[in-house]
Amino acid sequence: MGGASLEREGAVGVITIDNPPVNAMSPGLPGAILARLAEAQADDAVEAVVLRGGGKGAFAGADIRSFGTPWPESEPTLRDVIPAIERSAKPVTAALAGYCLGGGLEMALSCHYRIASRKTQVGQPEVALGFPPGAGGTQRLPRLAGVETALAMIVDGTPLGAAEAAEAGILDRVIDGDLLEGAVAFAQERIAAGAPHPLARDRTPLLKDPEIFAATRERLERRARGQRAPIACLECVEVALELPFDEGVRRERAIFEECMASAESRALRHVFFAERAVRKVPGIGKETPVRAIESAAVVGAGTMGRGIATCFANAGIPVRLMDSDPLALERALAAIRSDYEGRVARGRLGAADAEARIGLIEPIESLERVAGTDLVIEAVFEEMALKEEVFRTLDSVCDEGAIIASNTSYLDVNRLAGIVPRRRGRVLGMHFFSPAQVMRLLEVVRTDSVSPETLATVLALGRRLGKIAVVAGVCHGFIGNRMLEGYTRQVGFLLEEGASPVEIDSALTGFGMAMGPCAVGDLAGLDVSWRKRKANAHLRDPSERYSAVADRLCELGRFGQKTGAGYYRYEPGSRTPIPDPEVDALIADVAAETGINRRAIGADEIVERCLYPLVNEGARILDEGIALRASDIDIVWINGYGFPRWRGGVMRWADETGLDAVHAAIARLGESQDHWEPAPLLSRLASEGKSFADVDRAA
């Protein structure tokens, strides 16, 4: 339970909020702030008040762990603190440092004045948790910063730095020196100036662009695809212009409470905690040594290799990009330069920064040149024999302490570790996702022999590269790609049975997926998975159903966007998929050859048949210990495969749907189709009335 203290600096009463680590508004703290405010009001020697955060000075909002749990009835809340500040007969100045977010900013907005240190950031990021601000933020912020800035901060969750916040009218001063000294001096100036001391609530919202609401709504309807929270945030800001202040606050609160109780908000809060839980790895603790990675090498200059090299350059780490083909290296460097030039043209990076990053990438044509680097990532073609050859050479040329990683998507990393027995403790998988310089996910594949130090080092490196690193065990496809096989299998079956590529993609993007599976296949290149299927054809059970649709497309040279044709066709220079009657005819021919009577298939069936295999295989992966937690699987699919964040990930979505319903559907489908045997863990949980979240809690 946090507290607050009151000290006097001359005529200025300084209230310090003390609830480490970020001064969140957990039960007890609002009451403590109210008590100190009352003391300051009662002290005739105090003429002005400064409200500041202890520790690093943060003003956090509510403790997210308390959301969804009853607040003690006898305890005041932030909504009691805010009007008490506004009723203060003595001007209150909020002194902000670090991050002032959510309810913390709402409290600051209720003060008469706000000042901040130069590196402070202010924001209303509640939309990321599935609800709008609920303590008047949507009503006060437009009155201080204007509607346009408020919409960007509240609807999009965009934070502002101190200088931007001052320019917008949120801050009254930016302090370069000691914040407390600056705050006391500012408060003394206000005393000397005398009344009035304006409040945000008494101002009129400033609207520069009358079309901003309609334009924002149109943008959100395209982007949000079923999400309520962004639209709710927009509605709350609209209310600031439509209703008197107090009525607007009441309407904001009603919308907030509606959103807070939604499945969307529960899912987004689940993801918030899942992204933090993923860092907890058995056998890795604060005492585990972490090596500094100051240099790296990437073997293979294809799409993945150049993307991985770019990740290191973006993190300021010198990297050697190796390929024995000079033309491949030339193409890779040209593509890297083009990517950076595009970012400069879009204003996302300065020209000098781009050149500095390009300068960190050194092209080399010999494996021997990787010697001297701290980490080598093999990113050659997905063939075990080729990877084994590379590993043998790396074993002979790398420094003794170097870490060797494979970027394989499917293959047995334990087998690769066995190729270099003297280095086995320093071998693991680092599975980046394409495009590597954009996608956040990094699957860190934990081999049987990897040392805790190596694993901890690579996890720390992943964070330095800006990735969310998820530990996976060794199996075919690890977490994400192993689950993907059931998803894509059903796509082939649905095509044969009567659904078109457009219908399948529309059903799944309607559910919230970032892209439909047919469009994704065209983007990634259909030839990649075709090559793998051909290599493993001898392992396939001939008695099980198999769809040849994707194979037939590849046999015609339709590899996707790279060839201008795949499931769709593409105009030169365009990535827009265009339905192709030739594909429809090909699918109909495949169905006829296998004796399938085609029919109309609705969106609900498409979603069910594509997503339930993900849940089923995810249950097996969790049961086998390939994934440490069900929530880790959620993070993989959100960050690597475009599963909608607002649905919480595959396993969370299944929990919300009800595992008994999921199990019943899988059992029903298994009565007439192959590949639908319920996973043992799913069967157990469904029969016991439990969830995947229960498995995580018990771990």
HELIX and SHEET records of a PDB file:
HELIX    1   1 LEU A   29  ALA A   42  1                                  14    
HELIX    2   2 ILE A   64  SER A   66  5                                   3    
HELIX    3   3 LEU A   78  ARG A   87  1                                  10    
HELIX    4   4 GLY A  103  SER A  110  1                                   8    
HELIX    5   5 PRO A  125  LEU A  129  5                                   5    
HELIX    6   6 GLY A  137  ALA A  145  1                                   9    
HELIX    7   7 VAL A  147  ILE A  154  1                                   8    
HELIX    8   8 ALA A  162  ALA A  168  1                                   7    
HELIX    9   9 LEU A  179  ALA A  193  1                                  15    
HELIX   10  10 ALA A  200  ASP A  202  5                                   3    
HELIX   11  11 ILE A  212  ARG A  223  1                                  12    
HELIX   12  12 ALA A  229  GLU A  242  1                                  14    
HELIX   13  13 PHE A  245  MET A  260  1                                  16    
HELIX   14  14 ALA A  263  ALA A  277  1                                  15    
HELIX   15  15 THR A  303  ASN A  314  1                                  12    
HELIX   16  16 PRO A  326  ALA A  345  1                                  20    
HELIX   17  17 ALA A  351  GLY A  359  1                                   9    
HELIX   18  18 LEU A  367  VAL A  370  5                                   4    
HELIX   19  19 MET A  384  VAL A  397  1                                  14    
HELIX   20  20 VAL A  413  ILE A  419  1                                   7    
HELIX   21  21 PRO A  421  ARG A  426  5                                   6    
HELIX   22  22 PRO A  452  ARG A  464  1                                  13    
HELIX   23  23 GLY A  480  GLU A  497  1                                  18    
HELIX   24  24 PRO A  501  PHE A  511  1                                  11    
HELIX   25  25 PRO A  517  ALA A  524  1                                   8    
HELIX   26  26 LEU A  526  ALA A  535  1                                  10    
HELIX   27  27 ALA A  537  LEU A  539  5                                   3    
HELIX   28  28 VAL A  549  GLU A  555  1                                   7    
HELIX   29  29 GLN A  561  THR A  563  5                                   3    
HELIX   30  30 PRO A  581  GLU A  593  1                                  13    
HELIX   31  31 ALA A  603  GLU A  624  1                                  22    
HELIX   32  32 ALA A  630  TYR A  641  1                                  12    
HELIX   33  33 ARG A  645  ARG A  647  5                                   3    
HELIX   34  34 VAL A  650  THR A  657  1                                   8    
HELIX   35  35 LEU A  659  GLY A  670  1                                  12    
HELIX   36  36 PRO A  680  GLU A  688  1                                   9    
HELIX   37  37 PHE A  692  ALA A  698  1                                   7    
SHEET    1   A 6 GLY A   3  GLU A   9  0                                        
SHEET    2   A 6 VAL A  12  ASP A  18 -1                                        
SHEET    3   A 6 ALA A  48  GLY A  53  1                                        
SHEET    4   A 6 VAL A  92  LEU A  96  1                                        
SHEET    5   A 6 TYR A 113  SER A 117  1                                        
SHEET    6   A 6 ARG A 173  ILE A 175  1                                        
SHEET    1   B 3 TYR A  99  LEU A 101  0                                        
SHEET    2   B 3 GLN A 121  GLY A 123  1                                        
SHEET    3   B 3 LEU A 160  GLY A 161 -1                                        
SHEET    1   C 8 ILE A 361  ILE A 364  0                                        
SHEET    2   C 8 VAL A 319  MET A 322  1                                        
SHEET    3   C 8 ALA A 296  VAL A 299  1                                        
SHEET    4   C 8 LEU A 375  GLU A 378  1                                        
SHEET    5   C 8 ILE A 403  SER A 406  1                                        
SHEET    6   C 8 VAL A 427  PHE A 432  1                                        
SHEET    7   C 8 LEU A 441  VAL A 445 -1                                        
SHEET    8   C 8 ILE A 468  ALA A 472  1                                        
END                                                                             
